Each structure stands twice: as structure tokens, then as C-alpha cells.
Amino acid sequence: MPSRTLALTVPLDLRLTLGPLLRGPADPAMRLDGRRAWRATRTADGPAATTIELGHDAVTAEAWGPGADRALHDLPALLGLDGEPVHLPAAHLLVGRLVRRMPGLRIGRTGAVMEALVPAILEQKVTGSEAHRAYRGLVRRYGEPAPGPLPLLVPPSPDLLAALPYHAFHHLGVEQRRADTIRRAARRAARLEEATALPPDEADRRFRSIVGVGPWTSAEVRSRALGDPDAVSVGDFHLPHLVAWALAGEPRGDDARMLELLEPYRGQRGRVVRLLEASGLAAPRFGPRMAPRSIEGM
């Protein structure tokens, strides 16, 4: 069982940094608490399971499986520890306060495009609870036990997803549009995974070449798989309201207004969004929330 220890020269908060990778509180492929994380993934060398523990001045990881060495090699990238410190412009007092309050929030990258893309597709146009339930069902039914002692599941392979018939998704509460998008992406998985070596704008074009993958889904994938600090999920139901409220005191905003307010942070707009999302701020609510739907009854 290989292991690796990284000395910390900057603050690191595991929950803030790895939290975006967690797909609901019962994610079969990942668990996370304040100072420990457990994650199963499919690397280019095969499946791997990793446990990560945060100490006072170091982070230690152990890994199992054919992909263990690669997972440990990629640990600095996963934790956002492989780049230089970023200094955001002093365009808004709130952002400066959040940076000081959450110095351990880092932008990491998994390098695993399909593992970010599949749940992002499942999250299109539905509530978070619906998406998490569908992803949980997909991994539990078609994933495989993670190597080593961790009670996790490795997400299903692209080959398996590409071969699934539509009705396999229907029983998970996923309608044909999203199911077909996942299957199309899975058939081009090798081409999509190559995008980790591309600049973000080229990766964006490659992701959006898949029918059913738009700017929102592409940004979600670039943020997690590529660690793109400028990725903004245009088309999100709640995000424009949060940005407008936090940065301008406006209870409602649209995508254009959100991008206008984030423009001073171009190059790091996604990092600012992450800070705002982690702050606990929320725009005032007017009217009912989006209601869950029953796909199986359709």
C-alpha cells in the first residue's frame, strides 16, 4: 500500500477544497469530514481508492489498487497545492473578507473528465436531491467495489455507460434527454479525457461539441476536472441571484448581470463564485422552489 506525505506551506481546508466533488451526503464514491477524505476514482492506470488525512503542517494519503501510484502522484493537483498563491484584486470588500476568512479554500483538479461530466449531466434542469439520487443509483447499480479496505464504489466505466440502454436510466429517474447525453459522451470518452491537457477555452469547445452539453455543464466539468479558476456556470438557476445579492445588494440577477459584477475578477471568476457559495450567503427567496419530478411515472 503506497503512501505520500505533503508538507503544507499554505493553509488547506479539505472540506472547502474537495466539497465540490461530493455528490450529496451519501455519495458512494466519496466521503468527507473536516480533516479526512476518502475517494474512489478510475485513473488511466486503473481503479484507485485514496484516503487523505489533514494534519497540522502536512497532509498524508494512502492509496490502493492499480491506479494507486497515479492517484498519489496527482495528489497536489487534487488539493490545489501545485500552483502559486493567487491574489485577487481588491474590487469588492466582501471578497477580500472571504479570502481572509477562508484561506484554505483551494481550486484543485481531478483530471477525470467523465467522473465530473456524468453527474453534471444528471444535474441539468432538476433539483439537487433528484440529481444526487440518480447518481447514487447509477453508481450503486453499475459501479464496482473500490480496491482496498474502503467501503466505496468506483463510478461505472465509460464503456459500460455507452452500452446501457435508455431504460436502464429511466429506472433511476433520468429521462431520455439526459440519458442519451451521457451515452453520447461515454462513446467519446477518450477524446473528452484528452481535454485535461488543453487550455480551458479549447476544452470548453470540445465538451460542448457533445449534443446536450451546454455552457453550464461545461463550466461544471472544467471547474472540477481541469481546476479552471475562471469557470462560471452560466445558466444556473440560483447563482446569478447569489452574485447580484453579494456583490451589489440586488435580490435578483441574470447571467449578464452576474458576469458584469464578476468582470473585475476575470481569470479568477470561478474562485470568487466558490468563495461566495461557501460563505453561507443567500439571496432573498421570492416564490416557491423548484419542485422534484417523477420521471418513472412519465
Secondary structure as UniProt FT lines:
FT   STRAND          3..7
FT   HELIX           14..18
FT   HELIX           19..21
FT   TURN            25..26
FT   TURN            28..29
FT   STRAND          30..32
FT   STRAND          36..43
FT   TURN            44..45
FT   STRAND          46..54
FT   STRAND          58..64
FT   TURN            66..67
FT   HELIX           68..73
FT   HELIX           75..78
FT   TURN            79..80
FT   HELIX           93..101
FT   TURN            103..104
FT   HELIX           113..122
FT   TURN            123..125
FT   HELIX           128..142
FT   STRAND          144..145
FT   STRAND          153..154
FT   HELIX           158..163
FT   HELIX           166..170
FT   TURN            171..173
FT   HELIX           176..187
FT   HELIX           189..193
FT   HELIX           194..197
FT   HELIX           200..208
FT   TURN            211..212
FT   HELIX           215..221
FT   HELIX           222..226
FT   TURN            229..230
FT   TURN            234..235
FT   HELIX           239..248
FT   HELIX           255..262
FT   HELIX           263..265
FT   TURN            266..267
FT   HELIX           269..278
FT   TURN            279..280
FT   TURN            296..297
//
